[in-house]
Amino acid sequence: MSDTRDFSPTSPTTEPIRNVHYDIEAGSPTGPTPSIKPAPSVRSVRSHTSGSKVDISPYIKRRQTRSNTVHNFDSIDNTSSRPSWHPGQEPGLDPSKPNGGRASTPAFHEDCQITVVDFSEDDMVMTDFDNKEFLDFLGKPQESWVSCRWINVNGLSWDVISALGQHKKLHRLAIEDMINTNNRTKADWYTDHTFIVLTLQKLVHLHPDGEESDSDSDDDKTSYRSKKRKSRGFWKSLRNLFSTKSKDKFNEKQRRASMIAGVHDPANGFVTGHTEGVSEAPVQKLRTLQRYHGGPNQERMTYMEAHSPLTRKKLAVSAEQVSIFLTADNTVISFFESSADDIEIPILHRLSTPDTLLRRSCDGSMITQAIIDAIIDLAIPVTTAYQDVIGELELDVLTSPDIKQSKELYVITSEITTMRNVVSPIVNLIGALRDHKSPAATSLADLRMDSKNNKAAGVKISPMAQTYLGDVEDHIILITESLDLMRRSCDNMIDLIFNTISSFQNESMKQLTIVTVIFLPLTFLTGYFGMNIERFPSINNDESYFWIIACPVAFVTTVFMMRDILKWWFTKLIQRRGISRSRKSRLSKQAIAKRSS
């Protein structure tokens, strides 16, 4: 579930314990600090790494035995999800300190695609930057005609994040959440900015890896050789099976057999594809839904991706985290991992048109609403693709049910559940944005006046943005209800498969039972007349004597063994005939009444 947390300063408490006059986040004292007598019995120990002395309170005692303490888990690796993390460290990343206040620099850097859009009701200027050019741009003051600014960053790089964090004084907790790209959907309210994080999901068309085209051509060239190898003798093939070269070839075949849609190697941490349904969409390196939420078990992730019904159509669902900062000076900062173009292009088209609502409002909260709305719109083709796949499976289940179809339905149910768990919390996020109230006036005129005067009155969500966020909420509810309906449909089809197969098996057992009941007395009589007895007068008769005895015995035995089934059949026949006669009588009476009237 999404959540909203308010970190803005509140009214002072009535019973303060101690006034220290020390700014924790700034790291410097703001006034004279009263003298405090230290405890008389304070011990000091020397740190192993820095050699500095650390005071220890005498009231905190170390546990005597620590032999059962677990230092690490060799079987679980969480370094990819939370790099440079260890228990008990200082929360957050301070952009004003080297390495963010950590022991090592955050290990990620890439060439970002940064777009800065400055606009007002009369003009709009868009500028593209790389990392170095953007750092130089932040040193320049904002022009006076600019009413609203949108900074859109495609890619996560520490140099850009630290520069923006210092320039806009972004909170250290928000920066840490932005770097850890697997957060829950939420909105955190700070003094002069709001941090919003949610997940973007879209339908992508898979592209083959660069290595695969070469390998395919090599396979075509060696097709004649492979056919020739099949004609080798059995013993020679058996001997080559245990050689190292043969094992390598077998492993390579297994790797290609497990490739996603036959075009992607699961050993990579990403898939290559473009957004489905978008003309001239660039090819991107994306994480699938299973890779985003699959956890550390790579084998499960690979299996689920390879057996997804979408994979056979060269389609996949990608997921990435989107972080949005809405500041008090009417500036919006958005961070995408790789899909910024899918959101940026339609919004830029609206901003470039002077008579659009987004352009005339000059409101940062409306830009935020437009970003969230575009993210939700990208999830609609995903639901359509799942509906198409489920419709095809439903026809297969109704016409030719098979136990293998339950595996595909389980994979679809898992993906739909994961997608719903990502989309559904956005409803609570939008509710938090719509319910946020500011003590100041919330009209557009007041918002523009506060942004121009740089009043630190907190972040405001305009009434217009709150109204249009309700439309986004309706879209999310429709998507959620559609996902719930598809999940229930998959569960019902799984039940139908097992019920149908069980019914077929029961019908087969019923037929076998009838045959057994019929031939049981015949088998008994055959065994009776086939006994080796010296004086057996009945054995001297012809074949008709056997059937004269066998037929009545078989009939009586069958009726006796199937008496309940025969009783149920005759009862059903009588009831159906009674219902048919009653219906014919009622219809005839109605016809006579109509003719008489």
DRENSEBA-879355 format. One record per residue (C-alpha): residue in three letters; x, y, z. Coordinates in steps of 0.05 Angstrom, whole numbers. Each point is the difference from the previous one (the first is absolute). Example, Ala and Ser with C-alpha at 12.3 -4.5 7.8 and 13.67 -1.06 7.14 Angstrom:
REM DRENSEBA-879355
ala,246,-90,156
ser,27,69,-13
***
This chain:
REM DRENSEBA-879355
met,0,0,0
ser,21,70,-13
asp,8,47,58
thr,11,74,13
arg,45,25,54
asp,6,73,21
phe,70,20,20
ser,-14,75,1
pro,13,37,65
thr,-57,2,49
ser,-16,44,59
pro,50,-4,58
thr,-16,-46,58
thr,-23,29,66
glu,48,-40,42
pro,69,1,-32
ile,51,-46,32
arg,63,37,-20
asn,16,57,-48
val,66,-18,-34
his,0,53,-55
tyr,31,-47,-51
asp,-22,-9,-72
ile,4,-75,-13
glu,-7,0,-76
ala,45,61,-10
gly,53,-28,46
ser,16,66,35
pro,-21,32,66
thr,-48,58,-5
gly,11,31,69
pro,35,-8,66
thr,-5,-69,29
pro,-10,-6,74
ser,53,-38,38
ile,-18,-70,19
lys,40,-38,51
pro,22,-67,-25
ala,-15,-63,39
pro,55,-16,49
ser,9,-72,-21
val,6,3,-76
arg,44,-51,-35
ser,32,11,-68
val,21,-51,-52
arg,41,10,-63
ser,-31,-14,-68
his,36,-53,-41
thr,-7,39,-66
ser,12,73,17
gly,35,-5,67
ser,-46,53,31
lys,-28,-6,70
val,-74,-13,9
asp,-35,14,65
ile,-44,-55,28
ser,-54,11,51
pro,11,-40,65
tyr,-73,-20,-2
ile,7,-38,-65
lys,31,-67,12
arg,26,-46,-53
arg,-30,-69,-4
gln,47,-51,30
thr,-7,-54,-52
arg,-5,15,-75
ser,20,-68,-28
asn,-67,-9,-35
thr,0,67,-36
val,-9,-8,-75
his,48,47,-37
asn,-22,-13,-72
phe,-42,-44,-44
asp,39,-33,-55
ser,-61,-26,-36
ile,-36,67,-7
asp,30,57,-41
asn,-34,68,7
thr,56,43,-26
ser,-35,10,-66
ser,-63,27,32
arg,34,42,55
pro,72,14,-18
ser,49,25,53
trp,-50,-15,55
his,13,-30,68
pro,-43,-3,63
gly,2,59,48
gln,28,52,-47
glu,-22,72,-3
pro,-65,4,-39
gly,-3,41,-63
leu,52,28,-48
asp,26,71,11
pro,16,31,-68
ser,43,54,33
lys,49,-51,28
pro,51,-41,-39
asn,-29,-67,-21
gly,-67,20,30
gly,28,-10,70
arg,15,-73,-13
ala,66,-37,1
ser,0,-10,-75
thr,-28,37,-60
pro,-67,-26,-25
ala,20,-48,-56
phe,-43,25,-57
his,15,49,-56
glu,-28,7,-69
asp,-8,53,-54
cys,-68,29,15
gln,-48,33,-48
ile,-22,64,36
thr,-55,46,-25
val,-15,67,33
val,-65,34,-19
asp,-11,72,22
phe,-69,28,-18
ser,-51,53,15
glu,-65,19,-32
asp,37,39,-54
asp,61,-42,-16
met,33,-68,8
val,73,-19,-6
met,25,-72,-1
thr,74,-17,7
asp,35,-68,-2
phe,63,-12,41
asp,49,-55,15
asn,28,-10,70
lys,56,52,-4
glu,-41,53,-35
phe,-56,-8,50
leu,47,10,59
asp,23,66,-31
phe,-73,19,-13
leu,-19,-7,73
gly,49,56,18
lys,-40,51,-41
pro,-58,37,31
gln,-71,-13,-25
glu,-27,54,-46
ser,-55,46,26
trp,-51,-17,-54
val,-1,-74,18
ser,-63,-19,39
cys,12,-75,3
arg,60,-45,-12
trp,0,-75,-15
ile,66,-39,4
asn,-7,-69,-30
val,59,-48,10
asn,4,-65,-39
gly,49,-44,38
leu,29,-3,70
ser,69,29,11
trp,28,22,67
asp,33,63,-27
val,-67,26,-26
ile,-39,-22,62
ser,50,32,49
ala,1,65,-40
leu,-76,5,-1
gly,-3,-20,73
gln,46,57,20
his,-33,50,-48
lys,-71,-14,24
lys,18,-23,71
leu,-34,-67,-10
his,-8,-42,63
arg,51,-54,11
leu,-53,-53,12
ala,-33,15,-66
ile,67,-6,-36
glu,13,-68,31
asp,-69,-24,-20
met,11,24,-71
ile,65,-39,-6
asn,-30,-64,27
thr,-43,-16,-61
asn,-49,-48,33
asn,-41,43,47
arg,-73,-1,15
thr,-47,52,-28
lys,-3,59,47
ala,1,76,9
asp,45,33,53
trp,-11,72,19
tyr,60,41,21
thr,9,74,17
asp,6,29,-70
his,-10,-60,-46
thr,-40,-64,-10
phe,30,-67,-20
ile,-44,-47,-41
val,22,-69,-21
leu,-40,-50,-42
thr,12,-56,-50
leu,-7,7,-75
gln,-25,-61,-38
lys,-5,-5,-75
leu,-6,-51,-56
val,64,-9,-40
his,19,-39,-62
leu,61,-42,10
his,60,8,-45
pro,55,-52,-11
asp,67,8,34
gly,58,22,-43
glu,35,-66,8
glu,-59,-41,-22
ser,0,21,-73
asp,72,-23,-6
ser,-15,-65,35
asp,-60,-12,-45
ser,42,10,-62
asp,52,-47,28
asp,-55,-51,11
asp,-22,6,-72
lys,71,-10,-25
thr,10,-62,43
ser,-67,-32,-16
tyr,32,-48,-50
arg,53,-19,51
ser,-51,-13,54
lys,-38,-47,-47
lys,64,-36,-16
arg,16,-9,74
lys,-67,-35,10
ser,23,-56,-45
arg,58,-19,46
gly,1,-65,36
phe,-32,-12,67
trp,64,-15,38
lys,36,60,-28
ser,-57,46,21
leu,-2,-32,69
arg,75,11,7
asn,-6,73,-21
leu,-56,10,50
phe,48,-2,59
ser,52,46,-31
thr,8,72,24
lys,-14,30,-68
ser,-65,-39,-6
lys,-22,23,69
asp,12,72,-20
lys,-41,-9,-63
phe,-56,-32,41
asn,0,58,49
glu,-3,49,-57
lys,-60,-36,-29
gln,-34,1,68
arg,14,75,5
arg,-31,13,-68
ala,-59,-44,16
ser,-15,43,62
met,7,66,-37
ile,-58,47,9
ala,-43,-2,-63
gly,61,-27,-35
val,32,69,-4
his,27,16,69
asp,52,-32,45
pro,-26,-4,72
ala,72,7,26
asn,-5,74,-15
gly,-32,46,50
phe,-46,33,-51
val,-39,-10,-64
thr,5,42,-62
gly,-66,25,-29
his,-42,60,-20
thr,-67,25,25
glu,-56,-38,-35
gly,-48,43,-40
val,46,62,-4
ser,25,19,-68
glu,75,9,-7
ala,11,-20,73
pro,74,-8,18
val,28,-67,21
gln,14,1,75
lys,31,-45,53
leu,-58,-17,46
arg,-16,-43,60
thr,-60,-47,-7
leu,-54,-5,53
gln,31,-65,25
arg,69,31,6
tyr,-28,61,36
his,-39,-40,53
gly,30,-70,-7
gly,49,4,58
pro,68,-33,3
asn,-22,-67,-29
gln,25,6,-72
glu,-22,-70,-20
arg,-73,14,17
met,3,66,-37
thr,29,-32,-63
tyr,-52,-56,1
met,-59,48,9
glu,25,44,-57
ala,13,-58,-47
his,-70,-30,12
ser,-40,64,-2
pro,-54,0,-55
leu,21,71,-18
thr,70,-25,-15
arg,-24,-43,-58
lys,-25,65,-32
lys,68,34,11
leu,-33,44,52
ala,17,15,72
val,-20,47,57
ser,55,46,23
ala,1,35,67
glu,43,57,27
gln,-3,49,58
val,-18,73,-12
ser,18,53,51
ile,-32,69,-1
phe,18,62,41
leu,-50,57,4
thr,33,60,32
ala,-30,62,32
asp,29,46,-54
asn,-44,-33,-54
thr,54,-47,-26
val,-11,-73,-19
ile,59,-49,-2
ser,-13,-69,-28
phe,48,-59,-3
phe,-10,-59,-46
glu,44,-61,-9
ser,-8,-5,-76
ser,-72,16,-22
ala,0,76,5
asp,-14,9,-74
asp,-67,-36,6
ile,-23,52,51
glu,37,61,-24
ile,-22,2,-73
pro,-76,7,11
ile,10,50,57
leu,47,43,-42
his,-51,0,-56
arg,-52,27,48
leu,48,52,28
ser,19,24,-70
thr,-72,17,-15
pro,-19,67,32
asp,-74,-14,9
thr,7,-66,38
leu,-21,-4,73
leu,69,-24,21
arg,33,61,-33
arg,-49,52,25
ser,1,-25,72
cys,76,8,10
asp,-9,-46,59
gly,51,-51,24
ser,-53,-44,31
met,-34,-5,-68
ile,66,-23,-30
thr,3,-53,55
gln,-72,-20,-16
ala,19,-6,-74
ile,59,-45,16
ile,-42,-47,43
asp,-56,0,-52
ala,49,-20,-55
ile,29,-56,44
ile,-70,-28,11
asp,-16,5,-74
leu,60,-43,-16
ala,-29,-56,43
ile,-65,-4,-41
pro,32,-37,-60
val,27,-51,50
thr,-70,-18,24
thr,-22,-5,-73
ala,56,-48,-16
tyr,-18,-44,60
gln,-73,1,-21
asp,20,-25,-69
val,43,-55,27
ile,-52,-22,51
gly,-53,-1,-56
glu,42,-47,-42
leu,12,-45,60
glu,-74,0,16
leu,-16,-27,-69
asp,52,-54,7
val,-26,-19,69
leu,-72,-4,-25
thr,16,-40,-63
ser,59,-43,21
pro,17,4,74
asp,70,-23,18
ile,38,-2,65
lys,57,40,-32
gln,-46,60,-7
ser,-4,6,76
lys,75,17,1
glu,-10,57,-48
leu,-60,25,39
tyr,41,-2,64
val,54,42,-32
ile,-51,51,-24
thr,-33,2,68
ser,68,13,33
glu,15,57,-48
ile,-70,31,6
thr,5,-3,76
thr,68,34,-1
met,-25,54,-47
arg,-61,12,43
asn,42,7,62
val,39,55,-36
val,-60,37,-30
ser,-48,-3,59
pro,42,41,50
ile,0,59,-48
val,-73,11,20
asn,23,15,71
leu,56,44,-28
ile,-50,42,-39
gly,-45,3,60
ala,57,28,41
leu,15,53,-53
arg,-74,20,-5
asp,-9,3,75
his,62,42,13
lys,-22,67,27
ser,43,61,8
pro,-15,55,50
ala,12,53,-53
ala,-46,16,-58
thr,0,-52,-55
ser,-20,40,-61
leu,44,3,-62
ala,15,73,11
asp,25,-13,70
leu,42,-58,-24
arg,34,43,-53
met,11,57,50
asp,32,-46,51
ser,45,-32,-52
lys,24,68,-24
asn,12,26,70
asn,33,-66,21
lys,-44,-5,61
ala,15,-63,40
ala,-74,-14,12
gly,5,-73,-17
val,-22,-40,-60
lys,-70,15,-27
ile,-44,-44,-43
ser,-45,45,-40
pro,-76,-12,-3
met,7,-12,-74
ala,52,-55,11
gln,-44,-31,53
thr,-58,-2,-48
tyr,39,-33,-57
leu,32,-49,48
gly,-70,-27,11
asp,-1,-19,-74
val,66,-38,8
glu,-30,-35,60
asp,-58,-24,-43
his,48,-29,-50
ile,37,-38,54
ile,-64,-28,29
leu,-21,-24,-69
ile,68,-34,-10
thr,-3,-31,69
glu,-70,-27,-12
ser,21,-28,-68
leu,60,-35,32
asp,-44,-29,55
leu,-49,-26,-53
met,56,-32,-40
arg,29,-32,63
arg,-67,-30,19
ser,-9,-24,-72
cys,68,-36,3
asp,-18,-32,66
asn,-66,-24,-29
met,34,-28,-62
ile,49,-39,44
asp,-59,-29,38
leu,-35,-16,-65
ile,61,-37,-27
phe,6,-44,62
asn,-76,-11,3
thr,-3,-18,-73
ile,59,-48,4
ser,-29,-31,63
ser,-67,-8,-35
phe,34,-35,-58
gln,35,-46,47
asn,-64,-15,38
glu,-36,-15,-65
ser,56,-47,-20
met,-4,-35,68
lys,-76,-4,-9
gln,7,-35,-67
leu,52,-48,28
thr,-45,-15,59
ile,-58,-16,-46
val,43,-47,-42
thr,26,-32,63
val,-69,-10,28
ile,-25,-32,-64
phe,59,-47,-8
leu,5,-18,74
pro,-53,-56,-2
leu,26,-24,-68
thr,70,-5,30
phe,-29,-39,59
leu,-37,-48,-44
thr,60,-9,-46
gly,42,-17,60
tyr,-54,-46,27
phe,-6,-41,-64
gly,75,-1,-10
met,16,-37,65
asn,34,-67,-5
ile,-54,-45,30
glu,-8,-73,-21
arg,-77,-6,9
phe,-29,64,-31
pro,-64,-15,-39
ser,-11,72,-21
ile,65,1,-39
asn,-28,-48,-50
asn,-50,51,-29
asp,11,44,-60
glu,16,75,-3
ser,-73,23,5
tyr,-5,-30,70
phe,54,49,25
trp,-36,61,-28
ile,-68,-24,26
ile,30,3,70
ala,47,59,-10
cys,-49,52,-29
pro,-52,-2,57
val,56,-1,52
ala,35,59,-33
phe,-65,40,-5
val,-21,-12,71
thr,70,17,26
thr,4,64,-42
val,-68,24,24
phe,18,-15,72
met,68,35,-3
met,-27,60,-38
arg,-67,7,36
asp,16,70,27
ile,20,26,-69
leu,-61,-31,-33
lys,-46,29,54
trp,31,70,-10
trp,-7,-7,-76
phe,-74,-20,2
thr,-15,56,50
lys,33,51,-44
leu,-38,-26,-61
ile,-67,5,36
gln,15,70,25
arg,22,25,-68
arg,-63,-29,-33
gly,-43,32,54
ile,33,68,-11
ser,-7,-7,-75
arg,-74,-17,5
ser,-12,58,48
arg,35,49,-46
lys,-40,-25,-61
ser,-65,5,39
arg,16,71,23
leu,20,23,-70
ser,-63,-30,-30
lys,-44,34,51
gln,34,67,-15
ala,-10,-10,-74
ile,-74,-16,10
ala,-7,62,44
lys,31,44,-53
arg,-44,-27,-55
ser,-62,9,43
ser,18,71,18
***
